[in-house]
Amino acid sequence: MSILSVMLIITAAVASFLAARYVVYHVLVWLKPSKTLKLTYLDHEGVKHTRETSLDDKDARALVSILNEIRRDADLKQDA
């Protein structure tokens, strides 16, 4: 067995593993979608914050305000 054949087998195995992982992940997301979104970000002072918000329609305004706050902190960090 040549080195080229071994490399081809390894490449095919890795590609099939990645394809299977992709399919399994998307099937699981389709069967049980996430109800919350967990955000982790650094503010302009370098402090790590974690926010968790619901993805329901009624909490869309809260999600927008959190994302605006993160953007504002990122803009302050760039200006500093």
C-alpha positions as CSV (number, residue, x, y, z in Angstrom):
1,M,0.0,0.0,0.0
2,S,1.5,3.3,-1.0
3,I,1.6,6.5,1.0
4,L,-0.8,8.1,-1.4
5,S,-3.4,5.3,-0.8
6,V,-3.0,5.8,3.0
7,M,-3.5,9.6,2.7
8,L,-6.5,9.0,0.5
9,I,-8.1,6.7,3.0
10,I,-7.4,9.1,5.9
11,T,-8.9,12.0,3.9
12,A,-12.0,10.0,3.0
13,A,-12.4,8.9,6.7
14,V,-12.1,12.5,8.0
15,A,-14.5,13.8,5.3
16,S,-17.1,11.2,6.1
17,F,-16.8,11.9,9.8
18,L,-17.3,15.6,9.2
19,A,-20.3,15.0,7.0
20,A,-21.9,12.6,9.5
21,R,-21.3,15.1,12.3
22,Y,-22.9,17.9,10.2
23,V,-26.0,15.7,9.4
24,V,-26.4,14.6,13.1
25,Y,-26.1,18.1,14.4
26,H,-28.7,19.5,11.9
27,V,-31.1,16.7,12.6
28,L,-30.8,17.3,16.4
29,V,-31.4,21.0,15.9
30,W,-34.4,20.3,13.8
31,L,-35.9,17.9,16.3
32,K,-35.2,20.0,19.4
33,P,-34.4,23.7,18.7
34,S,-32.8,25.8,21.4
35,K,-35.2,28.0,23.4
36,T,-32.4,30.3,24.8
37,L,-29.4,32.1,23.6
38,K,-26.3,32.4,25.8
39,L,-24.0,35.3,24.9
40,T,-20.5,35.7,26.4
41,Y,-18.7,38.9,25.6
42,L,-16.0,41.3,26.9
43,D,-16.8,44.9,27.7
44,H,-14.6,47.9,27.0
45,E,-12.8,47.4,30.4
46,G,-12.0,43.7,29.6
47,V,-14.6,42.2,32.0
48,K,-16.2,39.0,30.8
49,H,-20.1,39.1,30.9
50,T,-22.5,36.3,30.2
51,R,-26.2,36.9,29.3
52,E,-28.9,34.3,28.6
53,T,-32.1,35.4,26.9
54,S,-35.1,33.6,25.6
55,L,-35.7,33.3,21.8
56,D,-39.5,33.7,22.2
57,D,-41.2,36.5,20.3
58,K,-42.0,38.4,23.4
59,D,-38.4,38.6,24.4
60,A,-37.2,39.9,21.0
61,R,-36.9,43.5,22.4
62,A,-34.7,42.2,25.3
63,L,-32.5,40.5,22.8
64,V,-32.2,43.6,20.7
65,S,-31.3,45.7,23.7
66,I,-28.6,43.2,24.8
67,L,-27.1,43.2,21.3
68,N,-27.1,47.0,21.2
69,E,-25.4,47.1,24.5
70,I,-22.7,44.7,23.3
71,R,-22.2,46.8,20.1
72,R,-22.0,50.0,22.2
73,D,-19.3,48.3,24.5
74,A,-17.4,47.2,21.4
75,D,-17.5,50.7,19.9
76,L,-16.2,52.1,23.2
77,K,-13.4,49.5,23.2
78,Q,-12.3,50.5,19.7
79,D,-12.3,54.2,20.5
80,A,-10.1,53.7,23.6
